[in-house]
Amino acid sequence: MEVEIIDEDENPMLHRTDVRFQLTHEEATPSRLSVRDSLAAKLNKDASEVVVRMLDTKYGMRKTIGHAKVYDDAEHAQAVEQGHALERNKIAGADDDDDDVDADAEVEAEEA
């Protein structure tokens, strides 16, 4: 899989760069996680700092256009991104809050 950066827009208020990219691939559309890892490697970033928001492959084509948000650090990604986006990109901390809520609900149910 080959990654080509089409456009980069700095967003200093949210400590991130919005990136449009194009993938050229031999097989089916690559998974979101493999795209995230390849994009992170190309940008010299940690995978937990990259959130792939959209992948669009036209039927029968071997090219995919995508959008990603590349954060300065993983903490900014967790603070800004929505929970479902963090879960899709397997960024640590996405499930931690849900587990705490479930554990608290179980304790309250046992007490009642």
Phi, psi and omega per residue, in radians:
M1 nan 2.320 -3.138
E2 -1.966 2.282 -3.117
V3 -1.906 2.233 3.097
E4 -2.161 2.191 3.120
I5 -1.396 2.162 3.137
I6 -1.606 -0.768 -3.042
D7 -2.684 2.519 3.063
E8 -2.316 2.252 3.095
D9 -2.144 2.122 3.110
E10 -1.278 2.446 3.063
N11 -2.326 1.412 -3.032
P12 -1.141 -0.459 3.136
M13 -1.119 -0.592 -3.134
L14 -1.835 0.145 3.099
H15 0.981 0.826 -3.130
R16 -2.609 2.939 3.018
T17 -2.145 2.235 3.070
D18 -1.531 2.212 -3.021
V19 -2.137 2.288 2.944
R20 -1.828 2.391 -3.091
F21 -2.501 2.855 3.073
Q22 -2.196 2.325 3.083
L23 -1.854 2.455 2.965
T24 -2.040 2.132 -3.046
H25 -2.353 2.691 -3.093
E26 -1.512 -0.691 -3.074
E27 -1.747 -2.667 3.107
A28 -1.118 2.956 3.108
T29 -0.961 2.219 -3.125
P30 -1.149 2.764 3.139
S31 -1.203 2.735 3.121
R32 -0.991 -0.703 -3.097
L33 -1.202 -0.685 3.122
S34 -1.213 -0.612 3.070
V35 -1.136 -0.795 3.128
R36 -1.015 -0.795 -3.125
D37 -1.138 -0.724 3.131
S38 -1.161 -0.740 3.129
L39 -1.151 -0.720 3.107
A40 -1.080 -0.719 3.125
A41 -1.127 -0.726 -3.129
K42 -1.143 -0.610 -3.105
L43 -1.633 0.077 -3.113
N44 0.974 0.786 3.118
K45 -2.115 2.853 3.036
D46 -1.364 2.562 -3.105
A47 -1.065 -0.511 -3.131
S48 -1.281 -0.111 3.125
E49 -1.734 -0.052 -3.085
V50 -1.988 2.207 3.113
V51 -2.084 1.944 3.099
V52 -1.419 2.085 -3.079
R53 -1.650 -0.622 -3.042
M54 -2.655 2.430 2.999
L55 -2.255 2.271 -3.108
D56 -2.280 1.998 3.093
T57 -2.030 2.187 3.064
K58 -1.306 2.527 -3.077
Y59 -0.950 2.226 3.081
G60 1.418 -0.049 -3.105
M61 -1.648 2.748 3.109
R62 -1.885 0.384 3.095
K63 -2.194 2.455 3.141
T64 -2.247 2.333 3.043
I65 -1.745 2.406 -3.119
G66 -2.474 2.836 3.066
H67 -2.188 2.405 3.107
A68 -2.459 2.764 3.052
K69 -2.057 2.147 -3.088
V70 -1.924 1.983 -3.062
Y71 -1.606 2.767 3.098
D72 -1.127 -0.646 3.072
D73 -2.671 2.907 -3.053
A74 -1.133 -0.538 -3.136
E75 -1.120 -0.689 3.098
H76 -1.142 -0.675 3.119
A77 -1.074 -0.778 -3.117
Q78 -1.200 -0.552 -3.130
A79 -1.320 -0.557 -3.017
V80 -1.697 -0.755 -3.017
E81 -1.272 2.641 3.074
Q82 -1.281 2.700 -3.073
G83 -1.000 -0.724 -3.110
H84 -1.158 -0.588 3.108
A85 -1.192 -0.680 3.096
L86 -1.156 -0.689 3.124
E87 -1.137 -0.773 3.141
R88 -1.066 -0.595 -3.105
N89 -1.654 0.096 3.093
K90 0.901 0.831 3.107
I91 -1.590 2.253 -3.085
A92 -0.967 2.480 -3.136
G93 1.701 -0.254 -3.121
A94 -1.168 -0.641 -3.100
D95 -1.661 -0.268 -3.033
D96 -1.047 -0.763 -3.113
D97 -1.145 -0.698 -3.135
D98 -1.128 -0.685 3.141
D99 -1.124 -0.681 3.121
D100 -1.130 -0.710 3.131
V101 -1.136 -0.761 3.127
D102 -1.099 -0.727 -3.135
A103 -1.132 -0.723 3.115
D104 -1.125 -0.690 3.132
A105 -1.144 -0.666 3.112
E106 -1.140 -0.722 3.130
V107 -1.109 -0.761 3.125
E108 -1.117 -0.663 3.141
A109 -1.169 -0.661 3.136
E110 -1.191 -0.607 -3.132
E111 -1.241 -0.496 -3.088
A112 -1.366 nan nan
